[in-house]
């Protein structure tokens, strides 16, 4: 007798992967936001070093969330992992190459006093933050539109699109939502960790990025409701069994991405959290409630990502060329045994990761100032 049935386990893993993606966006998101803002908020070399040292000691641990999320997708949704990493190969390589600037930039930027050397790495760190922030949003936008892939009768995946097709107007809009969201998050984090002129500039940047994020998020929602066809399952076999993607019938129809909000009205809390998180974060940051602002910014990120997830549920990777090949949380999953073992591993190690992360941030808490950088010029980043 099993404790958790297969259907419930599939839903649990959808939740787990959502938690990991949100955790990555919140934890590594402020790293990307900070480095995106680095060339603009730091007017002097000391100020830029202050900005870099707010994230330098923690960025590697934060990136663990991305690695863990990728591993979880591989373990729980192997078909999604295979289709995404083959079809989106160039886009993912672009993200990887941009991320290369981060470890090298943090470690080597201040090794030489040459202004050109340091300026080069400052823009390298900018690329390492801005490019992934944009591309991840573009990827979500393309998921909502549907990706051009299909399966044959032997379940071989065929991707028929190109990299340039990913850069369609709606996906680019989603990319700008992601970029502005993480810039806001990074700016609010800088308000929490800096003082003086850097903090003042960060406050202005948070307001601009947050306002842009709210406007772009609203525009994306209107576009999704009025101009993007969604997907709907018409028939599927027993979801408590092992399925393959071709055993269901799917239709592409207008307004389908909004149907979950009428079926499950509580899902409306996601977009509400997105807008309220932005508003409260900007208000709290302006009035020096810095911890409240950062928590609210994280809430906004969770709300925006959940809005996309709830809209698509139960779809994970829709197919625009052959809707029946679309991958859902019901038919893209690993075996019951694999998911059961990974479930036990996750409930043990995910809390440990969260506890360790909390401990690190407690140790690294406090303001980073120009005076500290000057006193520790040879040990600071």
C-alpha positions as CSV (number, residue, x, y, z in Angstrom):
1,X,0.0,0.0,0.0
2,X,1.5,3.3,-1.0
3,X,1.4,6.4,1.2
4,X,1.2,8.9,-1.7
5,X,-0.5,8.0,-5.0
6,X,1.2,8.7,-8.3
7,X,-1.2,11.6,-9.2
8,X,-0.5,13.4,-5.9
9,X,3.2,12.8,-6.3
10,X,3.1,14.5,-9.8
11,X,1.4,17.5,-8.3
12,X,3.9,17.6,-5.4
13,X,6.8,17.7,-7.9
14,X,5.1,20.5,-9.8
15,X,5.1,22.4,-6.5
16,X,8.7,21.4,-5.7
17,X,10.0,22.7,-9.0
18,X,8.0,25.8,-8.7
19,X,9.6,26.4,-5.2
20,X,13.0,25.9,-6.6
21,X,12.5,28.3,-9.6
22,X,11.0,30.9,-7.3
23,X,13.9,30.4,-4.8
24,X,16.4,30.9,-7.6
25,X,14.6,34.0,-8.8
26,X,14.6,35.5,-5.3
27,X,18.0,34.4,-4.2
28,X,20.1,34.6,-7.3
29,X,17.8,37.3,-8.8
30,X,19.1,40.1,-6.6
31,X,22.6,39.1,-7.6
32,X,21.7,39.5,-11.2
33,X,19.8,42.7,-10.5
34,X,22.8,44.2,-8.6
35,X,25.3,43.4,-11.3
36,X,22.9,44.7,-14.0
37,X,22.8,48.0,-12.1
38,X,26.5,48.0,-11.2
39,X,27.8,50.4,-14.0
40,X,25.0,52.8,-13.4
41,X,24.8,53.1,-9.6
42,X,28.6,53.1,-8.9
43,X,30.1,56.4,-10.0
44,X,33.6,55.8,-8.5
45,X,35.7,52.7,-8.2
46,X,35.1,52.6,-4.4
47,X,31.3,52.7,-4.9
48,X,31.4,50.0,-7.5
49,X,33.4,47.8,-5.1
50,X,30.8,48.5,-2.4
51,X,28.1,47.3,-4.8
52,X,30.1,44.2,-5.8
53,X,30.9,43.3,-2.1
54,X,27.2,43.3,-1.2
55,X,26.8,40.1,-3.4
56,X,30.3,38.8,-3.7
57,X,30.3,36.6,-0.6
58,X,26.8,35.0,-1.3
59,X,26.3,34.7,-5.1
60,X,27.8,31.2,-5.4
61,X,25.5,29.9,-2.8
62,X,22.5,31.6,-4.4
63,X,23.4,30.0,-7.8
64,X,22.9,26.6,-6.1
65,X,19.2,27.2,-6.5
66,X,19.6,27.2,-10.3
67,X,21.7,24.0,-10.3
68,X,19.2,22.3,-8.0
69,X,16.2,23.4,-10.1
70,X,17.9,22.0,-13.3
71,X,18.7,18.7,-11.5
72,X,15.1,18.5,-10.2
73,X,13.7,19.0,-13.8
74,X,16.0,16.3,-15.0
75,X,14.9,13.9,-12.3
76,X,11.2,14.6,-12.2
77,X,10.4,15.7,-15.8
78,X,13.0,14.0,-18.1
79,X,11.0,14.7,-21.2
80,X,10.8,18.4,-20.4
81,X,14.6,18.5,-19.7
82,X,15.4,16.7,-23.0
83,X,13.0,18.8,-25.2
84,X,14.0,22.1,-23.6
85,X,17.8,21.5,-23.6
86,X,17.8,20.4,-27.2
87,X,15.3,22.9,-28.6
88,X,16.6,25.9,-26.6
89,X,20.2,24.9,-26.9
90,X,21.5,28.2,-28.3
91,X,19.5,30.3,-25.8
92,X,20.8,28.3,-22.9
93,X,24.4,28.5,-24.2
94,X,23.9,32.3,-24.3
95,X,22.9,32.2,-20.6
96,X,25.8,30.0,-19.8
97,X,28.4,32.1,-21.6
98,X,27.0,35.3,-19.9
99,X,27.2,33.6,-16.5
100,X,30.9,32.9,-17.1
101,X,31.6,36.6,-16.5
102,X,30.4,36.3,-12.9
103,X,33.1,34.1,-11.2
104,X,35.9,35.6,-13.3
105,X,34.6,39.1,-12.8
106,X,34.2,38.9,-9.1
107,X,37.6,37.3,-8.6
108,X,39.7,39.2,-11.1
109,X,38.1,42.6,-11.3
110,X,40.1,44.2,-8.5
111,X,43.3,42.4,-9.1
112,X,44.7,45.2,-11.2
113,X,44.3,49.0,-10.5
114,X,44.0,49.7,-14.2
115,X,40.7,51.6,-14.8
116,X,40.2,50.0,-18.2
117,X,40.7,46.5,-16.7
118,X,38.1,47.2,-14.0
119,X,35.7,48.9,-16.3
120,X,35.8,45.9,-18.7
121,X,34.9,43.5,-15.8
122,X,32.2,45.9,-14.6
123,X,30.5,45.5,-18.0
124,X,31.2,41.8,-17.9
125,X,29.3,41.5,-14.6
126,X,26.6,43.6,-16.2
127,X,26.2,41.1,-19.0
128,X,26.3,38.2,-16.5
129,X,23.3,39.7,-14.8
130,X,21.3,41.3,-17.6
131,X,21.5,38.6,-20.2
132,X,20.2,35.7,-18.0
133,X,17.5,38.0,-16.6
134,X,16.2,38.8,-20.1
135,X,16.6,35.3,-21.5
136,X,14.8,33.5,-18.7
137,X,11.8,35.9,-19.2
138,X,11.9,35.3,-23.0
139,X,11.8,31.5,-22.3
140,X,8.7,31.9,-20.1
141,X,7.1,34.0,-22.8
142,X,7.7,31.3,-25.4
143,X,6.2,28.7,-23.1
144,X,3.0,30.7,-22.9
145,X,2.9,30.9,-26.7
146,X,4.0,27.3,-27.3
147,X,7.3,25.9,-28.6
148,X,7.6,24.3,-32.1
149,X,8.4,20.7,-31.2
150,X,6.6,17.4,-31.6
151,X,7.0,13.7,-31.0
152,X,6.8,10.8,-33.5
153,X,5.2,7.5,-32.6
154,X,8.5,6.3,-31.0
155,X,8.6,9.4,-28.8
156,X,11.5,11.0,-30.5
157,X,11.4,14.7,-30.1
158,X,11.8,17.1,-33.1
159,X,12.3,20.8,-32.6
160,X,11.4,22.7,-35.8
161,X,12.1,26.3,-34.6
162,X,15.1,28.5,-34.6
163,X,16.8,30.8,-32.0
164,X,15.5,33.9,-33.8
165,X,11.9,32.7,-33.6
166,X,12.2,32.9,-29.8
167,X,12.7,36.6,-30.0
168,X,9.0,37.3,-30.8
169,X,7.3,40.5,-29.5
170,X,5.4,38.8,-26.7
171,X,8.4,36.8,-25.5
172,X,10.6,40.0,-25.5
173,X,7.9,41.7,-23.4
174,X,8.1,38.9,-20.9
175,X,11.9,39.2,-21.0
176,X,11.5,42.9,-20.1
177,X,9.2,42.0,-17.2
178,X,11.8,39.6,-15.9
179,X,14.7,42.1,-16.4
180,X,12.8,45.0,-14.7
181,X,11.6,42.7,-11.9
182,X,15.1,41.5,-11.0
183,X,16.6,45.1,-11.4
184,X,14.0,46.2,-8.8
185,X,14.9,43.3,-6.6
186,X,18.6,44.1,-6.9
187,X,18.0,47.8,-6.2
188,X,16.0,47.1,-3.1
189,X,18.7,44.7,-1.9
190,X,21.2,47.5,-2.4
191,X,19.0,49.8,-0.3
192,X,19.3,47.1,2.5
193,X,23.1,46.6,2.3
194,X,24.5,50.1,1.4
195,X,24.3,53.7,2.7
196,X,25.0,57.2,1.4
197,X,24.9,58.0,-2.3
198,X,24.8,54.5,-3.4
199,X,21.7,53.8,-1.3
200,X,20.0,57.0,-2.7
201,X,20.7,56.0,-6.3
202,X,19.5,52.5,-5.5
203,X,16.2,53.9,-4.2
204,X,15.6,55.8,-7.4
205,X,16.5,52.8,-9.5
206,X,14.1,50.6,-7.5
207,X,11.3,53.1,-8.1
208,X,12.0,53.2,-11.9
209,X,12.4,49.5,-12.3
210,X,9.5,48.6,-10.1
211,X,7.1,51.0,-11.9
212,X,8.3,49.6,-15.2
213,X,7.8,46.0,-14.0
214,X,4.2,46.7,-12.8
215,X,3.3,48.4,-16.1
216,X,5.0,45.6,-18.2
217,X,3.4,42.9,-16.1
218,X,-0.1,44.4,-16.6
219,X,0.6,44.8,-20.4
220,X,1.7,41.1,-20.6
221,X,-1.5,40.1,-18.8
222,X,-3.7,42.1,-21.2
223,X,-1.9,40.7,-24.2
224,X,-2.2,37.1,-22.8
225,X,-5.9,37.6,-22.3
226,X,-6.7,39.1,-25.6
227,X,-4.1,38.1,-28.1
228,X,-2.5,34.8,-27.1
229,X,-4.2,31.5,-27.6
230,X,-3.9,29.0,-24.7
231,X,-4.0,25.2,-24.5
232,X,-6.6,23.0,-23.0
233,X,-6.8,19.2,-22.4
234,X,-9.9,17.7,-24.0
235,X,-9.2,14.1,-23.0
236,X,-6.5,12.2,-21.2
237,X,-6.1,8.7,-19.8
238,X,-5.8,7.9,-16.0
239,X,-3.5,10.6,-14.6
240,X,-2.6,8.2,-11.8
241,X,-0.8,6.0,-14.3
242,X,2.3,6.2,-16.3
243,X,1.5,8.1,-19.5
244,X,3.2,9.3,-22.6
245,X,2.5,12.7,-24.2
246,X,0.6,11.3,-27.2
247,X,-2.2,9.6,-25.1
248,X,-4.1,12.9,-24.7
249,X,-6.1,15.3,-26.9
250,X,-5.2,19.0,-26.6
251,X,-6.8,22.0,-28.3
252,X,-5.4,25.5,-28.8
253,X,-8.0,28.1,-28.2
254,X,-8.5,31.8,-27.2
255,X,-8.7,32.5,-23.5
256,X,-7.6,29.0,-22.4
257,X,-4.8,30.4,-20.2
258,X,-7.4,32.3,-18.1
259,X,-9.7,29.3,-17.5
260,X,-7.9,28.2,-14.3
261,X,-8.7,31.5,-12.6
262,X,-12.4,30.8,-12.9
263,X,-12.1,27.2,-12.0
264,X,-9.7,27.9,-9.0
265,X,-10.4,31.6,-8.0
266,X,-7.8,31.4,-5.3
267,X,-5.2,31.4,-8.0
268,X,-5.9,35.1,-8.5
269,X,-3.8,35.7,-5.4
270,X,-0.7,35.2,-7.6
271,X,-1.1,38.3,-9.8
272,X,-2.5,40.3,-6.8
273,X,0.7,39.3,-4.9
274,X,2.8,40.5,-7.8
275,X,1.3,44.0,-8.0
276,X,1.0,44.4,-4.2
277,X,4.5,43.2,-3.6
278,X,5.8,45.8,-6.0
279,X,3.7,48.6,-4.5
280,X,4.6,47.7,-0.8
281,X,8.2,47.1,-1.7
282,X,8.6,50.6,-3.3
283,X,6.7,52.3,-0.5
284,X,8.6,50.5,2.3
285,X,11.9,51.2,0.6
286,X,11.2,54.9,0.3
287,X,10.4,55.1,4.0
288,X,13.5,53.2,5.1
289,X,11.7,50.0,6.0
290,X,14.4,48.1,4.1
291,X,13.7,44.5,5.3
292,X,10.0,44.9,4.6
293,X,10.9,46.2,1.2
294,X,13.1,43.2,0.4
295,X,10.5,40.7,1.6
296,X,7.8,42.5,-0.4
297,X,10.1,42.4,-3.5
298,X,10.5,38.7,-3.1
299,X,6.7,38.3,-2.7
300,X,6.3,40.2,-6.0
301,X,8.7,37.8,-7.8
302,X,6.8,34.8,-6.4
303,X,3.5,36.3,-7.5
304,X,4.7,37.0,-11.0
305,X,6.2,33.5,-11.5
306,X,3.2,31.8,-10.0
307,X,0.9,33.8,-12.3
308,X,2.7,32.2,-15.3
309,X,2.6,28.8,-13.6
310,X,-1.0,28.9,-12.6
311,X,-2.1,30.2,-16.1
312,X,-0.4,27.2,-17.7
313,X,-1.4,24.5,-15.2
314,X,-1.2,21.5,-15.9
315,X,0.9,22.3,-19.0
316,X,4.7,22.6,-18.6
317,X,5.9,22.8,-22.2
318,X,3.1,23.3,-24.7
319,X,3.7,22.4,-28.4
320,X,2.7,25.0,-31.0
321,X,3.1,22.6,-34.0
322,X,1.3,19.6,-32.6
323,X,-0.7,20.4,-29.5
324,X,-1.1,16.7,-28.6
325,X,2.6,16.5,-28.1
326,X,2.5,19.2,-25.4
327,X,4.1,18.1,-22.1
328,X,2.1,18.3,-18.9
329,X,2.8,17.4,-15.3
330,X,0.8,14.3,-15.9
331,X,2.7,12.8,-18.8
332,X,6.2,14.2,-18.7
333,X,7.2,12.7,-15.4
334,X,9.6,10.0,-14.3
335,X,8.5,6.7,-12.8
336,X,6.6,6.5,-9.6
337,X,9.7,4.9,-7.9
338,X,12.1,7.6,-9.1
339,X,9.8,10.4,-8.0
340,X,9.2,8.7,-4.6
341,X,12.9,8.4,-3.9
342,X,13.6,12.0,-5.0
343,X,10.7,13.1,-2.8
344,X,12.4,11.7,0.3
345,X,15.7,13.3,-0.7
346,X,14.0,16.7,-1.3
347,X,12.2,16.8,2.0
348,X,15.4,16.1,3.8
349,X,17.9,18.3,1.9
350,X,15.7,21.3,0.8
351,X,15.2,22.5,4.4
352,X,18.9,22.0,5.0
353,X,19.7,24.3,2.0
354,X,17.2,26.9,3.3
355,X,18.7,26.7,6.8
356,X,22.3,27.0,5.5
357,X,21.3,29.9,3.3
358,X,19.6,31.7,6.2
359,X,22.8,31.2,8.4
360,X,25.0,32.6,5.7
361,X,22.9,35.7,5.3
362,X,22.9,36.2,9.1
363,X,26.7,36.0,9.2
364,X,27.0,38.4,6.2
365,X,24.3,40.9,7.4
366,X,25.0,44.6,7.8
367,X,25.9,47.5,5.6
368,X,28.9,47.5,3.2
369,X,30.5,51.0,3.2
370,X,33.2,52.8,1.3
371,X,35.2,53.0,4.6
372,X,35.1,49.2,4.9
373,X,36.4,48.8,1.4
374,X,39.3,51.2,2.0
375,X,40.2,49.4,5.2
376,X,40.1,46.0,3.6
377,X,41.3,47.0,0.1
378,X,43.4,43.8,-0.4
379,X,40.8,41.3,0.9
380,X,37.5,42.8,-0.4
381,X,36.4,42.1,-3.9
